[in-house]
């Protein structure tokens, strides 16, 4: 449970920063940066979900 307390704000900060960069790239109509930010945003979400499942499986094995 303590892992969630540490990782949740970090994940939120990284996610918020990437979304802010993506919206800035969309407003300036920079298509190359938009593609890069979409790629990294999807990677951040995938890694976050994988980490969540990994932590849950580790918690269930110790219980």
C-alpha positions as CSV (number, residue, x, y, z in Angstrom):
1,X,0.0,0.0,0.0
2,X,2.9,2.4,0.7
3,X,4.1,1.9,-2.8
4,X,0.9,3.4,-4.2
5,X,1.3,6.5,-2.0
6,X,4.8,7.0,-3.4
7,X,4.1,6.1,-7.1
8,X,0.6,7.8,-7.5
9,X,1.8,11.4,-7.3
10,X,4.8,10.6,-9.4
11,X,2.7,9.0,-12.1
12,X,0.2,11.9,-11.9
13,X,3.0,14.5,-12.3
14,X,4.5,12.7,-15.3
15,X,1.1,12.2,-16.9
16,X,0.1,15.8,-16.3
17,X,3.4,17.1,-17.8
18,X,3.0,15.0,-20.9
19,X,-0.6,16.0,-21.5
20,X,0.5,19.7,-21.1
21,X,3.2,19.2,-23.7
22,X,0.8,17.4,-26.0
23,X,-1.8,20.2,-25.8
24,X,0.9,22.8,-26.5
25,X,2.1,20.9,-29.6
26,X,-1.5,20.6,-30.8
27,X,-2.1,24.4,-30.3
28,X,1.1,25.2,-32.3
29,X,0.0,22.6,-34.9
30,X,3.4,20.9,-34.8
31,X,2.5,17.5,-36.2
32,X,5.9,15.8,-35.5
33,X,5.9,16.8,-31.8
34,X,2.2,15.8,-31.5
35,X,3.1,12.3,-32.7
36,X,6.0,12.0,-30.3
37,X,4.0,13.2,-27.4
38,X,1.2,10.8,-28.2
39,X,3.7,7.9,-28.4
40,X,5.2,8.8,-25.0
41,X,1.8,9.4,-23.4
42,X,0.7,5.9,-24.5
43,X,4.0,4.4,-23.2
44,X,3.5,6.2,-19.9
45,X,0.0,4.8,-19.5
46,X,1.1,1.3,-20.5
47,X,4.0,1.2,-18.1
48,X,1.7,2.6,-15.3
49,X,-0.9,-0.1,-15.8
50,X,1.8,-2.8,-16.0
51,X,3.3,-1.5,-12.8
52,X,0.0,-1.5,-11.1
53,X,-0.6,-5.1,-12.0
54,X,2.9,-6.0,-11.0
55,X,2.5,-4.4,-7.6
56,X,-0.9,-6.0,-7.1
57,X,0.4,-9.4,-7.9
58,X,3.3,-9.0,-5.5
59,X,0.9,-7.8,-2.8
60,X,-1.4,-10.8,-3.3
61,X,1.6,-13.3,-3.2
62,X,2.7,-11.9,0.2
63,X,-0.8,-12.0,1.8
